[in-house]
């Protein structure tokens, strides 16, 4: 029997709790940005994220300065 959810979907579903805002999960669910862009060294104020907590595999960052996109938690 195969799992119908990807690892990413499972992570998101794991964090969905009825009636509780996401930030109430505790200190492990932090919404933080990387300190700088790995491509052009722009500061955190120039980095946009996809609003997932920083520990999620699908956490994606994009530099508003140079347009570089990366996934800090990716194995690639």
N, C-alpha and C positions, 0 to 999 in steps of 0.2 A: 504494500500500500504506500503510495507516495503522498508527500505533504503538499497540499494545494497552495500554501503560502510561501513566498520567498522569505529569506532571512530578514530582509528589510521590512516587509509587511508584518512579519511576526514581531519585530522590534517595536513598530508603531502600535500594533494592537496590544502589546504588552503594557504600553504606557497609557492606554485609554482607560480611564476610570469614570464611571458615570457620576456626574455632578461635581467632580473635583477639577479645578483648574490644573494644568500641567505643572505649574511651578510648585505645587504642593507635594510633589513626590519626594522631596528631600534634597540633600546636597549633591547627590549623584547626577541630577538633571540640571546642569548648569547651561545657561544660554550665553556662552562667552564667545568672543571672536579671537582669532589668532592675533598675535601682537603686530604682525607685519605680513606683507605680501612676499612670498618666496621668489617672485620674479623681479619685482621692481623696488622692493623694500618700503612700499607705501605703508603708512601707519594704520592702526586698527580702525580709525575713523573713515578710511577709504575702502573698507572691506564690507561687503554685503553677504549675508548668509541666507540659507533657505529656512530659517526659523526652527530648525530641529535642535535639540540639545546637543552640545558639543561631543558627547560620547557616541552618538548614533553613527552607524556605518554610512548612512546616506547623507550625513552632514556635509554640505557643499558651501564653498566660499567663492566669491568673485570679487576681484579687485576693480573698484570703480575708476582707478587711475589708468591702468594698462589693459584691463579686460581679461586678465588671466583668471582661469577657473581651476579649482582643485578640490579634492576630497581628502582632508587631512587624515581620516581614519581608514582610507583605502589601502589594501595590500599591494596595489599596483604602483 
